[in-house]
Amino acid sequence: MTTHFSPRRFQDQVALVAGGAQGIGKAIAARLAREGARLVMADVDRDMMRKTAAEITAEGGSVRTLYCNVSQRRSVERLVARILGWYGKVDVMIFVAGVVRGLPFVKTQEKDWDYVIDTNLKGAFLVARAVTPHMVKRRRGKLVFMASTNSWDAEAELAAYNVSKAGVFLLAKTLARELGPYGINSNAVGPGLIRTRLSEPFIQDPKFIKKYETLIPVGRIGMPEDVAGPATFLASRDADFVNGVLLFVDGGQLA
Ligand SMILES: NC(=O)c1ccc[n+]([C@@H]2O[C@H](COP(=O)([O-])OP(=O)(O)OC[C@H]3O[C@@H](n4cnc5c(N)ncnc54)[C@H](O)[C@@H]3O)[C@@H](O)[C@H]2O)c1
C-alpha cells in the first residue's frame, strides 16, 4: 500500500493516541509522528508500546509512551497531567483503545458486558473528559473517536460491542455540538473489517470470512494503514469545518 504523507502537517502539535500500541492505533500513531507531531502513546500493553515506540523513534519521530488503562479515571487523569507537564497542551486526541467479546447474547455475563463497555465507551468518556477542559481554555482541539461499522450495523453475538460503538459515535456527536463553539472538532471513524489482533479470531473463522468477502465491494479486508489517513485527516486543519461525522472506512460495506 502506498501512503502519501506531508512531513509537517502536525508540526508543533501534541497528539495523544489512546490505545496506540498496535493495530489501528499504531498505524495512526506512526502516521502522526511521520507528519511531525509530538506523539504521546498510551496503552495497557507495555511490551507492544515499547516496540512500537522504538520503530517510530528509529524513523525519526518524536514519541513518548505512558501506561494508561482508559477504563480507570485515575489512570487517565495521571496520563493527561503528565502530558500537560511535558508540553502544556494537547492539540489532538485520538481514542482508539478497544476490546471485543464475541458471545451469544444469552451467554453474555455482566462481566463481559462491563469489560467491553468500560473500555470502549467509558474509556472514551474518561479520556475526552480529561483533555477537553484544556482544549476549551485554548479554544482549539481535535477529537477523533474510533467507532465502527458496528455503530450502525448490529452484528449478531456482539451486543456489548455494538452498543459501545453506537455510544462512542453519539459521544462524538454530542461533543461536536457542545464544544464546536470553543473551536473543538469532534468526529468519529468507522472502520469495517481491518486485519489486526482484535479481528484475527474472526478472520480465522471460515464461515465469517466467507460472508465478509461478499459484503465488501472493494474485494478485500482492510489493513490498519487504510484507517490512518482518514483518522489523521479528521485530526488535521483540513477538517476544520468537519464536525460530528462518522467517516466509514469499510471498502463500501455499508454502501
Ligand atoms: N479491527 C477491526 O476490524 C476493527 C473494526 C472496527 C473498529 N475497530 C476498532 O478499532 C480500535 C482498535 O482496534 P484494533 O483492531 O487495532 O485492535 P488491537 O487489539 O490491535 O488494538 C487495540 C489496542 O487497545 C489497547 N487497549 C485495550 N484495552 C485498553 C485499555 N483498557 N486501556 C488502554 N489501552 C487498551 C490494546 O492494548 C491495543 O494496543 C478498537 O476500538 C476497535 O473496536 C476495529
The ligand as a Gaussian input file, in Angstrom:
#p B3LYP/6-31G(d) Opt

LIG

0 1
 N      -10.025000      -4.489000      13.597000
 C      -11.239000      -4.205000      13.156000
 O      -11.782000      -4.883000      12.260000
 C      -11.973000      -3.020000      13.713000
 C      -13.152000      -2.610000      13.062000
 C      -13.857000      -1.518000      13.554000
 C      -13.397000      -0.853000      14.677000
 N      -12.263000      -1.269000      15.296000
 C      -11.844000      -0.520000      16.487000
 O      -10.537000      -0.029000      16.310000
 C       -9.903000       0.092000      17.589000
 C       -8.541000      -0.589000      17.527000
 O       -8.736000      -1.967000      17.337000
 P       -7.653000      -2.919000      16.657000
 O       -8.395000      -3.759000      15.735000
 O       -6.492000      -2.137000      16.212000
 O       -7.307000      -3.847000      17.920000
 P       -5.926000      -4.193000      18.671000
 O       -6.275000      -5.220000      19.676000
 O       -4.864000      -4.476000      17.671000
 O       -5.577000      -2.797000      19.383000
 C       -6.311000      -2.301000      20.464000
 C       -5.361000      -1.566000      21.398000
 O       -6.120000      -1.064000      22.507000
 C       -5.371000      -1.338000      23.692000
 N       -6.264000      -1.414000      24.848000
 C       -7.206000      -2.347000      25.118000
 N       -7.780000      -2.095000      26.306000
 C       -7.191000      -0.959000      26.791000
 C       -7.359000      -0.205000      27.981000
 N       -8.240000      -0.564000      28.930000
 N       -6.590000       0.897000      28.141000
 C       -5.686000       1.266000      27.205000
 N       -5.479000       0.579000      26.071000
 C       -6.236000      -0.515000      25.867000
 C       -4.705000      -2.680000      23.414000
 O       -3.630000      -2.966000      24.285000
 C       -4.262000      -2.487000      21.966000
 O       -2.997000      -1.890000      21.865000
 C      -10.870000      -0.537000      18.591000
 O      -11.604000       0.492000      19.216000
 C      -11.774000      -1.383000      17.734000
 O      -13.033000      -1.563000      18.309000
 C      -11.536000      -2.340000      14.841000

